[in-house]
Amino acid sequence: PPYAIASHRWTAGGEAMWEDVHERKKTDTSGYRKVQGFVAYIKTYLPLVKWLWVDTCCIKQHADRELSEAINSMFQWYRNAEVCLAYLEDVPTVRDMATFEQSVWFRRGWTLQELLAPGVVIFLSNDWNVIGYKGNNGRGRSGMSIQIGLSLEDVISRTTTIPLAILHDYRAGDNLTAGEKMKWTDGRETMRAEDLSYCLLGIMGVSMNIRYGDGADKTRERLLHKI
């Protein structure tokens, strides 16, 4: 069935985890309210979509095997989604493109594949209004009509240095070298050092055993060996 997938910036200690949602704990936190915001948006504007995937509460973060499988599969999950909803908590209004360009969302490692993989990404301000979109014009993966606002591809390309054609359809970058793709992570950060390599797995089309504690350099060596 068609599903929506969420993209957002993690905040340390403030996200709603799997056990929080399933056991309805910590419902007064900003992370839990964020999940509720995604659900409310879908019910209002995407009524044909009955499923939502949010990384924080759809992966058991402390289950190593499940986490490893999820990290290796995530690019495809974003690719197969009907639509990706990118919530930009630090963008207070849909009219301020300067604030949009400066959003920390564009400086996080994991959001790179969340930008590239989906056919459509709808960007939402912190009050859940549509800023605009990248990708297919007004249609989800299955052809579903979607309210998407204005195209932001020119702005995003300027902000990220990713070519317009690749933003519109990632397959346009099939002939790029690994080095060219790795440059897209310049200036991006992750909470764990190893994730700056793991966030490239789907972009590079490879899989790896996920091991935290190896450090950034060793993990990057493993990635380069896989490529």
Legacy VTK file of the C-alpha trace (Angstrom):
# vtk DataFile Version 3.0
C-alpha trace
ASCII
DATASET POLYDATA
POINTS 227 float
0.000 0.000 0.000
1.145 3.603 -0.548
2.958 5.130 2.414
4.401 8.499 3.362
7.854 8.760 4.871
9.108 11.443 7.248
12.306 13.459 7.148
13.335 15.687 10.025
16.252 16.818 12.103
16.930 14.702 15.179
17.422 16.522 18.473
19.442 14.791 21.181
17.191 13.146 23.758
14.053 14.758 22.392
12.723 12.266 19.851
9.827 9.834 20.223
11.281 6.322 20.109
9.598 3.017 19.207
8.689 2.217 22.798
7.331 5.732 23.399
4.832 5.468 20.550
3.845 1.848 21.164
3.434 2.367 24.906
2.206 5.972 24.612
4.966 7.339 26.828
6.468 10.837 26.876
3.479 12.180 24.974
4.206 15.729 26.146
7.622 15.908 24.428
8.401 17.878 21.276
9.400 14.652 19.516
6.052 13.001 20.200
4.188 16.124 19.092
6.249 16.080 15.889
5.061 12.548 15.097
1.494 13.675 15.778
2.070 16.604 13.415
3.080 14.275 10.576
-0.015 12.143 11.214
-2.328 15.163 11.296
-0.879 16.512 8.039
-1.399 13.202 6.261
-4.975 12.822 7.517
-5.808 16.319 6.290
-3.940 16.550 2.989
-3.145 12.961 1.971
-6.286 11.026 2.945
-5.505 8.157 0.558
-2.266 7.450 2.438
-2.868 5.143 5.411
0.705 4.443 6.482
3.518 6.635 7.784
7.156 5.671 8.416
9.202 7.746 10.876
12.753 6.589 11.573
12.776 7.426 15.286
9.766 5.293 16.175
9.715 2.662 13.409
13.202 1.306 14.183
14.214 -0.169 17.519
17.359 1.908 17.923
18.942 -0.470 20.460
18.338 -3.642 18.426
21.615 -3.927 16.502
20.366 -6.352 13.869
17.225 -4.354 13.132
19.164 -1.083 13.038
21.733 -2.531 10.623
19.025 -3.840 8.299
17.219 -0.500 8.396
20.321 1.562 7.598
21.117 -0.659 4.616
17.514 -0.522 3.361
16.639 3.086 4.089
17.468 4.579 0.698
15.074 2.144 -0.965
12.381 2.826 1.614
12.593 6.528 0.816
12.703 5.744 -2.889
9.519 3.660 -2.737
7.493 6.107 -0.637
4.465 7.804 -2.146
5.814 11.082 -0.810
8.445 12.293 1.649
7.430 14.985 4.138
10.423 17.055 5.261
9.663 18.993 8.445
11.939 22.010 8.918
11.560 23.009 12.545
13.805 26.055 12.153
11.829 27.600 9.277
8.997 29.644 10.831
7.354 30.945 7.664
6.799 29.713 4.128
7.702 33.117 2.664
11.293 33.459 3.881
13.525 31.670 1.370
16.685 32.887 3.124
15.659 31.026 6.281
14.793 27.975 4.193
18.236 27.935 2.561
19.917 28.274 5.947
17.954 25.451 7.588
20.089 22.975 9.498
18.212 20.269 7.558
20.594 20.938 4.660
23.613 20.364 6.909
22.716 16.963 8.316
24.180 13.763 6.879
21.096 11.565 6.821
18.917 14.160 5.124
21.054 13.864 1.978
19.514 10.535 0.964
16.134 11.760 2.219
16.426 14.581 -0.323
17.687 12.465 -3.223
15.849 9.149 -2.979
12.129 10.097 -3.010
10.302 11.014 -6.182
8.606 13.868 -4.329
9.712 15.735 -1.204
7.302 18.264 0.312
8.975 20.777 2.624
6.959 21.932 5.630
7.560 24.913 7.917
7.448 24.548 11.693
3.719 25.361 11.697
3.101 22.559 9.152
2.463 24.772 6.135
3.818 23.840 2.703
6.965 25.729 1.706
7.290 23.912 -1.628
8.597 20.721 -3.163
11.238 18.969 -5.212
10.578 16.198 -7.711
7.526 15.128 -9.692
5.068 17.951 -10.286
1.935 17.313 -8.244
2.047 13.523 -8.352
3.151 10.899 -5.870
4.848 7.647 -6.779
1.566 5.971 -7.762
0.228 9.046 -9.568
-1.725 10.296 -6.557
-2.504 14.025 -6.732
-0.653 15.946 -3.989
-0.703 19.556 -2.785
2.940 20.559 -3.154
3.266 24.331 -3.546
6.055 25.839 -5.640
9.132 24.066 -6.970
12.191 24.665 -4.790
14.675 22.805 -6.965
16.593 25.921 -8.067
17.006 27.073 -4.459
17.976 23.597 -3.237
20.493 23.104 -6.042
22.136 26.397 -5.167
22.211 25.489 -1.466
23.503 21.922 -1.857
25.500 22.157 -5.141
23.580 19.091 -6.365
22.684 19.406 -10.080
19.047 20.147 -10.894
18.573 17.013 -12.984
19.674 14.791 -10.089
17.427 16.598 -7.612
14.516 16.000 -9.938
15.361 12.327 -10.503
18.300 10.662 -8.786
18.775 8.253 -11.694
20.173 11.184 -13.691
23.333 10.832 -11.594
24.037 7.199 -12.464
27.198 8.141 -14.361
28.719 10.281 -11.613
31.814 9.017 -9.822
31.811 8.045 -6.156
34.035 11.035 -5.452
31.558 13.437 -7.016
28.751 12.026 -4.875
30.844 12.125 -1.707
31.347 15.863 -2.161
27.654 16.308 -1.418
28.397 15.517 2.232
30.840 18.442 2.533
29.656 20.635 5.402
27.188 18.043 6.652
27.284 16.569 10.148
25.987 13.479 11.938
25.524 12.740 15.631
27.745 9.646 15.294
31.018 9.914 13.382
30.466 6.642 11.507
27.131 7.834 10.139
28.807 10.257 7.739
29.771 7.130 5.776
26.689 5.033 6.532
24.419 7.781 5.188
26.050 7.252 1.777
25.313 3.522 1.461
22.154 3.824 -0.618
23.553 6.716 -2.634
26.553 4.551 -3.555
24.444 1.425 -4.036
26.364 -0.702 -1.528
25.666 -2.496 1.764
27.862 -2.802 4.858
27.820 -4.318 8.309
26.954 -1.497 10.678
29.507 -1.132 13.457
29.608 1.808 15.818
32.857 2.436 17.634
35.120 2.031 14.581
35.424 5.787 14.158
35.042 7.971 11.079
38.300 7.074 9.306
38.008 3.296 9.570
34.357 3.378 8.543
35.191 5.515 5.507
37.917 3.009 4.543
35.363 0.200 4.712
32.971 2.201 2.543
35.625 2.933 -0.077
36.547 -0.752 -0.165
32.902 -1.650 -0.832
32.645 0.888 -3.641
LINES 1 228
227 0 1 2 3 4 5 6 7 8 9 10 11 12 13 14 15 16 17 18 19 20 21 22 23 24 25 26 27 28 29 30 31 32 33 34 35 36 37 38 39 40 41 42 43 44 45 46 47 48 49 50 51 52 53 54 55 56 57 58 59 60 61 62 63 64 65 66 67 68 69 70 71 72 73 74 75 76 77 78 79 80 81 82 83 84 85 86 87 88 89 90 91 92 93 94 95 96 97 98 99 100 101 102 103 104 105 106 107 108 109 110 111 112 113 114 115 116 117 118 119 120 121 122 123 124 125 126 127 128 129 130 131 132 133 134 135 136 137 138 139 140 141 142 143 144 145 146 147 148 149 150 151 152 153 154 155 156 157 158 159 160 161 162 163 164 165 166 167 168 169 170 171 172 173 174 175 176 177 178 179 180 181 182 183 184 185 186 187 188 189 190 191 192 193 194 195 196 197 198 199 200 201 202 203 204 205 206 207 208 209 210 211 212 213 214 215 216 217 218 219 220 221 222 223 224 225 226
